[in-house]
Amino acid sequence: MTRLFYCWLADDRGQDLVEYVLLGATVGFASLVLMNNFDDVIRIVYTSWDASTQAIWEPQNPAP
């Protein structure tokens, strides 16, 4: 039984997949935490950008 356990521990097939899944989960979790903590900052920047973009565009007066 111990030999089977040691063989299972020494087997490294699928190790890359597990590492990529853990890395992806870490990046996803960190992104969620940052977005939740900085939602006011993101909203202010977006609103400022939208307002400045809207101020640049002025519609033409219709021809009489």
Residue pairs with C-beta under 8 A, 6 or more apart in sequence:
35 42
